[in-house]
Amino acid sequence: MRSPNIRYLPAVDHLRAYAALLIVFYHGLHLFSYRQRFGHDLDMDHWLQPSNPLLAALAEGHTAVALFMVLSGFILTVGALEGGVTWIGFIRNRLLRTYPLFLLMVFAGIATAPQNFSFAAVAQTMLGLGNEAGAFVAPPFTSMLWTIAIEWQFYVIFPLLVAVLAKGWTRQVAGFIAVLLVLRLAAVIGGGNAREISYMQIFGRLDQFLLGMWAAWFWRTRPLSARAGGALAALALVAVVFALWGFNAQGGWPTTPGWKIVVPTIEGALWAAFVLGYVACANAASGGWSRVLARIGEVSYSIYLLHFVVIWSLLRLGFPHVFTGGFIVDALLNTALVALPITLAVSALSYTFVERPFLRLRGNYHRDAVPAASP
């Protein structure tokens, strides 16, 4: 996606595409397979725990949210390092980027479930606290909005973080994350739910934004060769798969042990390494595959918000279709052959007529360049 503030990086759009496709297949796997097995909507019982590492990683495909968070920190920081940030201009651009489609989803939810409407709940959601108790809930339209709330909370503090981290990127990021881990530990000791703290709150997700910011600084100040970047990306991706395999073997997303307070940090570190390596090795990529991925990445925001609506609607229309009788294989086939093509088509329409007109209204939010600091 091209921005008036950041030079275009095709590899970042590739990464957005990977994250968007992962979240589509994650939800397709769970929602379609559960309906085929039990005849009703997904519940947290009978969580998939495949022995195959790749399938286990896909069963924990919520990690795509962590990749999106790291990517946000990365690409916004690349722009900030190139020209600094003015707070008002930055927030204006972020709202133009995310708010129109977000509002459309909220009002679609109100139309779908008017019985759930309350002024306080809708106002809370529209003001950036949709990830907190009391927010407006109207599946399927509001099901993905909680992550946008976390993004907005990060946007509010991003210009301040840029100024603070410029005093010493490695030391400040490491220290900030250490404080967050200590506070999350105290929150769990005080009775907090480790899964909800780590998964649903800026308090847990901030690690991932910070690590994405650090990766951007490292990429700018210590560029990797394409060969070294490729090796780093491959190693990081293997580490992600096996980390998720182990996570899944311990019960996966539904469980709430205290050790989950470190999961955002581990996810963020592994995805930051992958982003750093991939941008170094793939940013000069050309060919049809690169253009296709870049196009998917361009519409990834619409994919993210709309794919759940598509899958939910298909379930109510009688899907999943039984191809083989194997619930995992059938879920993946229903996702690949039905849900994904529809999602891509609807997302392209949404991007063209809802997102892009507002994106063209964005302006420059740069001020004087932020100098690189010592590690």
Number of C-alpha atoms within 10 A of each C-alpha: 17 12 14 15 21 19 13 14 16 24 22 24 26 26 23 27 23 18 23 26 22 20 23 25 23 23 23 28 25 24 22 29 24 24 19 21 13 11 10 12 15 16 13 11 8 12 18 22 19 16 11 10 19 15 20 23 24 25 25 25 23 18 23 22 20 25 25 23 26 31 29 22 26 27 19 22 28 23 20 28 21 19 19 21 27 15 16 12 14 23 18 15 22 17 16 20 20 18 17 15 20 22 14 13 22 20 17 17 21 21 13 14 15 12 9 14 15 14 9 12 18 20 14 18 25 18 11 19 24 25 20 15 9 14 21 27 20 21 16 21 25 24 17 20 25 18 23 20 22 23 22 20 16 20 20 15 11 23 20 12 17 20 13 13 20 18 15 13 22 19 12 18 20 15 12 15 18 14 12 20 19 11 15 23 18 12 15 18 12 9 8 15 19 23 21 13 19 21 22 17 19 20 16 26 27 25 31 31 27 32 28 31 29 26 30 28 25 17 18 15 13 10 15 18 12 17 12 15 22 20 16 21 24 16 15 21 17 15 16 20 18 15 19 23 24 15 18 25 15 12 15 19 18 13 15 15 13 15 11 24 26 18 19 22 24 16 25 27 22 25 29 30 22 27 28 27 27 24 24 22 21 18 17 12 13 10 7 9 11 18 15 14 19 22 18 25 25 22 25 26 22 25 28 21 24 24 28 24 21 21 26 20 14 17 18 10 9 9 18 26 16 14 12 10 12 12 20 21 15 20 28 20 22 24 24 16 10 17 25 21 12 16 23 19 12 18 25 20 14 18 21 12 11 16 22 14 14 18 20 13 11 19 15 16 20 21 12 12 13 16 12 17 13 11 15
